[in-house]
Each structure stands twice: as C-alpha cells, then as structure tokens.
Amino acid sequence: MSINLHNRHFLKLLDFTPDEITYLLDLAALLKEAKHNGTEKQHLKGKTLRLFLKKLQQERVALLKLQLMTKELM
C-alpha cells in the first residue's frame, strides 16, 4: 500500500489513519537516523515554512515569557 501525504496538513491526529501515522513515525525515525549518520538531504533548503498557532497558544507563550522576565528581574 502506497501512502501519499502530498498537500495534506497535520492539523489533528484524527485526520490520519493508523497506517498514515505509522508511516510518519517511521519517516521521522529514518530522517533522524540520516541526520545522525551525516547523510541527511536538505529537502526543505530554500523553502519557506509557515506555522500558524491558535491565538490562545500565542497568548500563553506571551504570558510565559512575561513570567520568566519577571523572575529574572527579581
């Protein structure tokens, strides 16, 4: 069975079948091993990635940064 994830977005785990999740985990392990062995191919070199966070997550990050800054000043 061939798994094609082209133009798919990983928004939530329920969007993928168990076979697709297994494929992604196996791929991640292969990429990590290639990086460790020095045989990594730069597939995303020169490309732009975008990451969209929910507003609530951004607010949590901002609050955490503020808390850390406050502790550093004390």
Gaussian input, Z-matrix of N, CA and C with variables (Angstrom, degrees):
# hf/3-21g

backbone

0 1
 N
 C     1     B1
 C     2     B2     1     A1
 N     3     B3     2     A2     1     D1
 C     4     B4     3     A3     2     D2
 C     5     B5     4     A4     3     D3
 N     6     B6     5     A5     4     D4
 C     7     B7     6     A6     5     D5
 C     8     B8     7     A7     6     D6
 N     9     B9     8     A8     7     D7
 C    10    B10     9     A9     8     D8
 C    11    B11    10    A10     9     D9
 N    12    B12    11    A11    10    D10
 C    13    B13    12    A12    11    D11
 C    14    B14    13    A13    12    D12
 N    15    B15    14    A14    13    D13
 C    16    B16    15    A15    14    D14
 C    17    B17    16    A16    15    D15
 N    18    B18    17    A17    16    D16
 C    19    B19    18    A18    17    D17
 C    20    B20    19    A19    18    D18
 N    21    B21    20    A20    19    D19
 C    22    B22    21    A21    20    D20
 C    23    B23    22    A22    21    D21
 N    24    B24    23    A23    22    D22
 C    25    B25    24    A24    23    D23
 C    26    B26    25    A25    24    D24
 N    27    B27    26    A26    25    D25
 C    28    B28    27    A27    26    D26
 C    29    B29    28    A28    27    D27
 N    30    B30    29    A29    28    D28
 C    31    B31    30    A30    29    D29
 C    32    B32    31    A31    30    D30
 N    33    B33    32    A32    31    D31
 C    34    B34    33    A33    32    D32
 C    35    B35    34    A34    33    D33
 N    36    B36    35    A35    34    D34
 C    37    B37    36    A36    35    D35
 C    38    B38    37    A37    36    D36
 N    39    B39    38    A38    37    D37
 C    40    B40    39    A39    38    D38
 C    41    B41    40    A40    39    D39
 N    42    B42    41    A41    40    D40
 C    43    B43    42    A42    41    D41
 C    44    B44    43    A43    42    D42
 N    45    B45    44    A44    43    D43
 C    46    B46    45    A45    44    D44
 C    47    B47    46    A46    45    D45
 N    48    B48    47    A47    46    D46
 C    49    B49    48    A48    47    D47
 C    50    B50    49    A49    48    D48
 N    51    B51    50    A50    49    D49
 C    52    B52    51    A51    50    D50
 C    53    B53    52    A52    51    D51
 N    54    B54    53    A53    52    D52
 C    55    B55    54    A54    53    D53
 C    56    B56    55    A55    54    D54
 N    57    B57    56    A56    55    D55
 C    58    B58    57    A57    56    D56
 C    59    B59    58    A58    57    D57
 N    60    B60    59    A59    58    D58
 C    61    B61    60    A60    59    D59
 C    62    B62    61    A61    60    D60
 N    63    B63    62    A62    61    D61
 C    64    B64    63    A63    62    D62
 C    65    B65    64    A64    63    D63
 N    66    B66    65    A65    64    D64
 C    67    B67    66    A66    65    D65
 C    68    B68    67    A67    66    D66
 N    69    B69    68    A68    67    D67
 C    70    B70    69    A69    68    D68
 C    71    B71    70    A70    69    D69
 N    72    B72    71    A71    70    D70
 C    73    B73    72    A72    71    D71
 C    74    B74    73    A73    72    D72
 N    75    B75    74    A74    73    D73
 C    76    B76    75    A75    74    D74
 C    77    B77    76    A76    75    D75
 N    78    B78    77    A77    76    D76
 C    79    B79    78    A78    77    D77
 C    80    B80    79    A79    78    D78
 N    81    B81    80    A80    79    D79
 C    82    B82    81    A81    80    D80
 C    83    B83    82    A82    81    D81
 N    84    B84    83    A83    82    D82
 C    85    B85    84    A84    83    D83
 C    86    B86    85    A85    84    D84
 N    87    B87    86    A86    85    D85
 C    88    B88    87    A87    86    D86
 C    89    B89    88    A88    87    D87
 N    90    B90    89    A89    88    D88
 C    91    B91    90    A90    89    D89
 C    92    B92    91    A91    90    D90
 N    93    B93    92    A92    91    D91
 C    94    B94    93    A93    92    D92
 C    95    B95    94    A94    93    D93
 N    96    B96    95    A95    94    D94
 C    97    B97    96    A96    95    D95
 C    98    B98    97    A97    96    D96
 N    99    B99    98    A98    97    D97
 C   100   B100    99    A99    98    D98
 C   101   B101   100   A100    99    D99
 N   102   B102   101   A101   100   D100
 C   103   B103   102   A102   101   D101
 C   104   B104   103   A103   102   D102
 N   105   B105   104   A104   103   D103
 C   106   B106   105   A105   104   D104
 C   107   B107   106   A106   105   D105
 N   108   B108   107   A107   106   D106
 C   109   B109   108   A108   107   D107
 C   110   B110   109   A109   108   D108
 N   111   B111   110   A110   109   D109
 C   112   B112   111   A111   110   D110
 C   113   B113   112   A112   111   D111
 N   114   B114   113   A113   112   D112
 C   115   B115   114   A114   113   D113
 C   116   B116   115   A115   114   D114
 N   117   B117   116   A116   115   D115
 C   118   B118   117   A117   116   D116
 C   119   B119   118   A118   117   D117
 N   120   B120   119   A119   118   D118
 C   121   B121   120   A120   119   D119
 C   122   B122   121   A121   120   D120
 N   123   B123   122   A122   121   D121
 C   124   B124   123   A123   122   D122
 C   125   B125   124   A124   123   D123
 N   126   B126   125   A125   124   D124
 C   127   B127   126   A126   125   D125
 C   128   B128   127   A127   126   D126
 N   129   B129   128   A128   127   D127
 C   130   B130   129   A129   128   D128
 C   131   B131   130   A130   129   D129
 N   132   B132   131   A131   130   D130
 C   133   B133   132   A132   131   D131
 C   134   B134   133   A133   132   D132
 N   135   B135   134   A134   133   D133
 C   136   B136   135   A135   134   D134
 C   137   B137   136   A136   135   D135
 N   138   B138   137   A137   136   D136
 C   139   B139   138   A138   137   D137
 C   140   B140   139   A139   138   D138
 N   141   B141   140   A140   139   D139
 C   142   B142   141   A141   140   D140
 C   143   B143   142   A142   141   D141
 N   144   B144   143   A143   142   D142
 C   145   B145   144   A144   143   D143
 C   146   B146   145   A145   144   D144
 N   147   B147   146   A146   145   D145
 C   148   B148   147   A147   146   D146
 C   149   B149   148   A148   147   D147
 N   150   B150   149   A149   148   D148
 C   151   B151   150   A150   149   D149
 C   152   B152   151   A151   150   D150
 N   153   B153   152   A152   151   D151
 C   154   B154   153   A153   152   D152
 C   155   B155   154   A154   153   D153
 N   156   B156   155   A155   154   D154
 C   157   B157   156   A156   155   D155
 C   158   B158   157   A157   156   D156
 N   159   B159   158   A158   157   D157
 C   160   B160   159   A159   158   D158
 C   161   B161   160   A160   159   D159
 N   162   B162   161   A161   160   D160
 C   163   B163   162   A162   161   D161
 C   164   B164   163   A163   162   D162
 N   165   B165   164   A164   163   D163
 C   166   B166   165   A165   164   D164
 C   167   B167   166   A166   165   D165
 N   168   B168   167   A167   166   D166
 C   169   B169   168   A168   167   D167
 C   170   B170   169   A169   168   D168
 N   171   B171   170   A170   169   D169
 C   172   B172   171   A171   170   D170
 C   173   B173   172   A172   171   D171
 N   174   B174   173   A173   172   D172
 C   175   B175   174   A174   173   D173
 C   176   B176   175   A175   174   D174
 N   177   B177   176   A176   175   D175
 C   178   B178   177   A177   176   D176
 C   179   B179   178   A178   177   D177
 N   180   B180   179   A179   178   D178
 C   181   B181   180   A180   179   D179
 C   182   B182   181   A181   180   D180
 N   183   B183   182   A182   181   D181
 C   184   B184   183   A183   182   D182
 C   185   B185   184   A184   183   D183
 N   186   B186   185   A185   184   D184
 C   187   B187   186   A186   185   D185
 C   188   B188   187   A187   186   D186
 N   189   B189   188   A188   187   D187
 C   190   B190   189   A189   188   D188
 C   191   B191   190   A190   189   D189
 N   192   B192   191   A191   190   D190
 C   193   B193   192   A192   191   D191
 C   194   B194   193   A193   192   D192
 N   195   B195   194   A194   193   D193
 C   196   B196   195   A195   194   D194
 C   197   B197   196   A196   195   D195
 N   198   B198   197   A197   196   D196
 C   199   B199   198   A198   197   D197
 C   200   B200   199   A199   198   D198
 N   201   B201   200   A200   199   D199
 C   202   B202   201   A201   200   D200
 C   203   B203   202   A202   201   D201
 N   204   B204   203   A203   202   D202
 C   205   B205   204   A204   203   D203
 C   206   B206   205   A205   204   D204
 N   207   B207   206   A206   205   D205
 C   208   B208   207   A207   206   D206
 C   209   B209   208   A208   207   D207
 N   210   B210   209   A209   208   D208
 C   211   B211   210   A210   209   D209
 C   212   B212   211   A211   210   D210
 N   213   B213   212   A212   211   D211
 C   214   B214   213   A213   212   D212
 C   215   B215   214   A214   213   D213
 N   216   B216   215   A215   214   D214
 C   217   B217   216   A216   215   D215
 C   218   B218   217   A217   216   D216
 N   219   B219   218   A218   217   D217
 C   220   B220   219   A219   218   D218
 C   221   B221   220   A220   219   D219

   B1=1.4465
   B2=1.5301
   B3=1.3159
   B4=1.4501
   B5=1.5271
   B6=1.3227
   B7=1.4623
   B8=1.5228
   B9=1.3148
   B10=1.4542
   B11=1.5298
   B12=1.3191
   B13=1.4660
   B14=1.5276
   B15=1.3179
   B16=1.4663
   B17=1.5305
   B18=1.3340
   B19=1.4696
   B20=1.5250
   B21=1.3327
   B22=1.4615
   B23=1.5176
   B24=1.3095
   B25=1.4526
   B26=1.5166
   B27=1.3260
   B28=1.4540
   B29=1.5255
   B30=1.3101
   B31=1.4568
   B32=1.5216
   B33=1.3188
   B34=1.4658
   B35=1.5177
   B36=1.2972
   B37=1.4582
   B38=1.5284
   B39=1.3015
   B40=1.4630
   B41=1.5336
   B42=1.3430
   B43=1.4585
   B44=1.5255
   B45=1.3376
   B46=1.4566
   B47=1.5189
   B48=1.3264
   B49=1.4644
   B50=1.5292
   B51=1.3221
   B52=1.4678
   B53=1.5346
   B54=1.3319
   B55=1.4661
   B56=1.5236
   B57=1.3281
   B58=1.4600
   B59=1.5329
   B60=1.3117
   B61=1.4621
   B62=1.5247
   B63=1.3175
   B64=1.4654
   B65=1.5227
   B66=1.3267
   B67=1.4634
   B68=1.5295
   B69=1.3290
   B70=1.4621
   B71=1.5302
   B72=1.3279
   B73=1.4649
   B74=1.5246
   B75=1.3353
   B76=1.4639
   B77=1.5280
   B78=1.3310
   B79=1.4613
   B80=1.5244
   B81=1.3208
   B82=1.4637
   B83=1.5265
   B84=1.3261
   B85=1.4651
   B86=1.5336
   B87=1.3243
   B88=1.4682
   B89=1.5251
   B90=1.3286
   B91=1.4600
   B92=1.5275
   B93=1.3274
   B94=1.4608
   B95=1.5228
   B96=1.3262
   B97=1.4602
   B98=1.5309
   B99=1.3430
   B100=1.4641
   B101=1.5322
   B102=1.3198
   B103=1.4658
   B104=1.5186
   B105=1.3131
   B106=1.4632
   B107=1.5327
   B108=1.3447
   B109=1.4669
   B110=1.5204
   B111=1.3316
   B112=1.4609
   B113=1.5167
   B114=1.3299
   B115=1.4719
   B116=1.5210
   B117=1.3232
   B118=1.4599
   B119=1.5286
   B120=1.3241
   B121=1.4595
   B122=1.5199
   B123=1.3023
   B124=1.4631
   B125=1.5287
   B126=1.3250
   B127=1.4638
   B128=1.5261
   B129=1.3094
   B130=1.4609
   B131=1.5257
   B132=1.3151
   B133=1.4635
   B134=1.5314
   B135=1.3257
   B136=1.4532
   B137=1.5196
   B138=1.3174
   B139=1.4621
   B140=1.5289
   B141=1.2995
   B142=1.4545
   B143=1.5179
   B144=1.3242
   B145=1.4582
   B146=1.5190
   B147=1.2902
   B148=1.4657
   B149=1.5201
   B150=1.2868
   B151=1.4524
   B152=1.5161
   B153=1.2920
   B154=1.4590
   B155=1.5198
   B156=1.3012
   B157=1.4618
   B158=1.5152
   B159=1.2808
   B160=1.4553
   B161=1.5249
   B162=1.2893
   B163=1.4607
   B164=1.5280
   B165=1.3064
   B166=1.4569
   B167=1.5255
   B168=1.3276
   B169=1.4483
   B170=1.5198
   B171=1.3215
   B172=1.4551
   B173=1.5223
   B174=1.3176
   B175=1.4603
   B176=1.5268
   B177=1.3241
   B178=1.4639
   B179=1.5241
   B180=1.3155
   B181=1.4659
   B182=1.5264
   B183=1.3157
   B184=1.4675
   B185=1.5279
   B186=1.3138
   B187=1.4632
   B188=1.5224
   B189=1.3175
   B190=1.4610
   B191=1.5261
   B192=1.3252
   B193=1.4650
   B194=1.5264
   B195=1.3078
   B196=1.4550
   B197=1.5251
   B198=1.3202
   B199=1.4544
   B200=1.5290
   B201=1.3333
   B202=1.4646
   B203=1.5184
   B204=1.3324
   B205=1.4569
   B206=1.5189
   B207=1.3177
   B208=1.4586
   B209=1.5197
   B210=1.3254
   B211=1.4746
   B212=1.5197
   B213=1.3466
   B214=1.4643
   B215=1.5141
   B216=1.3330
   B217=1.4566
   B218=1.5222
   B219=1.3234
   B220=1.4760
   B221=1.5060
   A1=108.80
   A2=117.26
   A3=122.80
   A4=109.59
   A5=114.95
   A6=119.53
   A7=108.14
   A8=116.44
   A9=121.80
   A10=108.33
   A11=115.13
   A12=120.24
   A13=111.18
   A14=116.83
   A15=121.46
   A16=110.40
   A17=115.81
   A18=123.33
   A19=113.96
   A20=116.45
   A21=120.36
   A22=108.13
   A23=116.74
   A24=122.18
   A25=108.79
   A26=116.19
   A27=120.97
   A28=108.07
   A29=115.60
   A30=120.64
   A31=111.99
   A32=115.21
   A33=119.27
   A34=108.90
   A35=115.32
   A36=121.40
   A37=111.96
   A38=117.11
   A39=120.91
   A40=113.22
   A41=117.36
   A42=121.01
   A43=112.40
   A44=117.81
   A45=121.83
   A46=111.30
   A47=115.08
   A48=120.62
   A49=108.33
   A50=117.72
   A51=119.80
   A52=112.57
   A53=117.36
   A54=120.57
   A55=111.40
   A56=117.01
   A57=120.76
   A58=110.79
   A59=117.24
   A60=121.06
   A61=109.91
   A62=116.79
   A63=121.10
   A64=110.36
   A65=116.50
   A66=121.16
   A67=110.74
   A68=117.69
   A69=121.58
   A70=111.24
   A71=117.04
   A72=120.19
   A73=111.63
   A74=116.67
   A75=120.38
   A76=110.85
   A77=116.64
   A78=121.34
   A79=110.77
   A80=116.95
   A81=121.17
   A82=110.73
   A83=116.95
   A84=120.98
   A85=110.53
   A86=117.43
   A87=120.85
   A88=111.55
   A89=117.54
   A90=121.24
   A91=111.00
   A92=116.69
   A93=120.96
   A94=110.39
   A95=116.80
   A96=121.16
   A97=111.07
   A98=116.42
   A99=120.54
   A100=110.78
   A101=116.75
   A102=120.38
   A103=110.42
   A104=116.50
   A105=121.66
   A106=110.99
   A107=116.67
   A108=121.87
   A109=112.98
   A110=117.56
   A111=120.56
   A112=113.68
   A113=117.18
   A114=120.93
   A115=111.72
   A116=115.99
   A117=121.80
   A118=110.83
   A119=116.47
   A120=122.49
   A121=107.85
   A122=116.90
   A123=122.34
   A124=109.71
   A125=117.38
   A126=122.48
   A127=112.82
   A128=117.15
   A129=120.49
   A130=113.08
   A131=117.17
   A132=120.25
   A133=109.70
   A134=116.08
   A135=121.62
   A136=114.17
   A137=116.83
   A138=120.79
   A139=109.28
   A140=115.76
   A141=121.46
   A142=109.14
   A143=115.70
   A144=121.07
   A145=108.70
   A146=115.64
   A147=120.35
   A148=108.84
   A149=114.12
   A150=120.37
   A151=107.42
   A152=115.62
   A153=120.84
   A154=108.80
   A155=115.46
   A156=120.87
   A157=109.25
   A158=114.23
   A159=118.31
   A160=108.83
   A161=116.83
   A162=121.44
   A163=111.23
   A164=117.68
   A165=121.02
   A166=110.67
   A167=117.38
   A168=120.72
   A169=110.84
   A170=117.24
   A171=120.91
   A172=110.40
   A173=116.48
   A174=120.30
   A175=110.78
   A176=117.18
   A177=120.63
   A178=110.50
   A179=116.20
   A180=120.29
   A181=109.57
   A182=117.52
   A183=121.18
   A184=110.49
   A185=117.54
   A186=121.51
   A187=110.96
   A188=117.39
   A189=121.29
   A190=110.56
   A191=117.32
   A192=120.62
   A193=110.62
   A194=116.13
   A195=120.61
   A196=110.73
   A197=117.09
   A198=121.02
   A199=110.90
   A200=117.20
   A201=121.17
   A202=110.92
   A203=116.61
   A204=120.58
   A205=110.44
   A206=117.27
   A207=121.87
   A208=110.36
   A209=117.68
   A210=120.99
   A211=111.29
   A212=116.73
   A213=120.07
   A214=111.52
   A215=117.00
   A216=120.79
   A217=112.57
   A218=116.53
   A219=120.21
   A220=111.34
   D1=128.64
   D2=179.51
   D3=-94.69
   D4=134.06
   D5=-179.78
   D6=-105.94
   D7=124.36
   D8=179.52
   D9=-117.70
   D10=112.85
   D11=-179.90
   D12=-109.81
   D13=15.22
   D14=-179.65
   D15=-61.33
   D16=131.94
   D17=-179.62
   D18=63.11
   D19=24.39
   D20=175.00
   D21=-100.32
   D22=148.44
   D23=179.95
   D24=-114.79
   D25=135.92
   D26=-179.38
   D27=-92.11
   D28=86.21
   D29=-179.32
   D30=-94.97
   D31=-39.22
   D32=176.58
   D33=-153.26
   D34=154.67
   D35=-175.53
   D36=-61.96
   D37=-32.45
   D38=-177.36
   D39=-68.65
   D40=-11.69
   D41=178.28
   D42=-76.43
   D43=-7.59
   D44=-174.89
   D45=-120.61
   D46=149.60
   D47=176.41
   D48=-79.11
   D49=162.90
   D50=176.22
   D51=-57.34
   D52=-37.54
   D53=178.25
   D54=-64.11
   D55=-39.64
   D56=179.46
   D57=-67.75
   D58=-38.54
   D59=178.42
   D60=-65.95
   D61=-42.92
   D62=177.11
   D63=-60.81
   D64=-42.81
   D65=177.75
   D66=-59.55
   D67=-45.69
   D68=-179.46
   D69=-63.09
   D70=-40.99
   D71=178.79
   D72=-67.05
   D73=-40.90
   D74=176.98
   D75=-63.87
   D76=-41.85
   D77=178.26
   D78=-62.42
   D79=-42.99
   D80=178.52
   D81=-60.58
   D82=-40.94
   D83=178.80
   D84=-65.14
   D85=-41.22
   D86=178.16
   D87=-64.92
   D88=-41.96
   D89=179.31
   D90=-65.42
   D91=-39.87
   D92=178.67
   D93=-65.14
   D94=-42.26
   D95=179.07
   D96=-64.13
   D97=-41.69
   D98=178.85
   D99=-62.73
   D100=-39.78
   D101=178.13
   D102=-64.74
   D103=-42.17
   D104=-179.93
   D105=-64.43
   D106=-37.45
   D107=-178.24
   D108=-83.29
   D109=-8.58
   D110=-178.84
   D111=80.88
   D112=17.39
   D113=179.85
   D114=-109.97
   D115=19.69
   D116=-177.29
   D117=-66.65
   D118=137.02
   D119=173.83
   D120=-100.72
   D121=134.95
   D122=-178.04
   D123=-83.81
   D124=77.15
   D125=-177.06
   D126=-65.63
   D127=-28.97
   D128=-175.50
   D129=-104.39
   D130=8.58
   D131=-178.65
   D132=-61.90
   D133=128.40
   D134=179.52
   D135=82.49
   D136=4.11
   D137=179.72
   D138=-103.85
   D139=158.80
   D140=178.45
   D141=-108.50
   D142=130.22
   D143=176.73
   D144=-108.65
   D145=143.44
   D146=177.04
   D147=-120.78
   D148=138.65
   D149=178.68
   D150=-126.72
   D151=120.65
   D152=-179.90
   D153=-106.88
   D154=125.70
   D155=178.71
   D156=-109.37
   D157=148.01
   D158=174.33
   D159=-65.29
   D160=148.03
   D161=-178.44
   D162=-55.60
   D163=-38.42
   D164=-179.87
   D165=-61.43
   D166=-41.37
   D167=178.61
   D168=-64.14
   D169=-40.50
   D170=178.73
   D171=-63.55
   D172=-40.08
   D173=178.95
   D174=-65.30
   D175=-37.67
   D176=178.60
   D177=-65.17
   D178=-42.21
   D179=178.89
   D180=-62.85
   D181=-45.35
   D182=179.48
   D183=-60.98
   D184=-42.16
   D185=178.91
   D186=-64.89
   D187=-41.62
   D188=178.64
   D189=-63.63
   D190=-42.80
   D191=177.79
   D192=-61.48
   D193=-42.34
   D194=179.06
   D195=-62.47
   D196=-41.99
   D197=178.97
   D198=-63.79
   D199=-41.21
   D200=179.26
   D201=-65.69
   D202=-41.88
   D203=179.30
   D204=-63.57
   D205=-39.97
   D206=179.74
   D207=-64.39
   D208=-41.80
   D209=178.86
   D210=-64.78
   D211=-36.69
   D212=179.95
   D213=-66.43
   D214=-30.96
   D215=-178.48
   D216=-77.12
   D217=-18.81
   D218=-177.35
   D219=-81.07

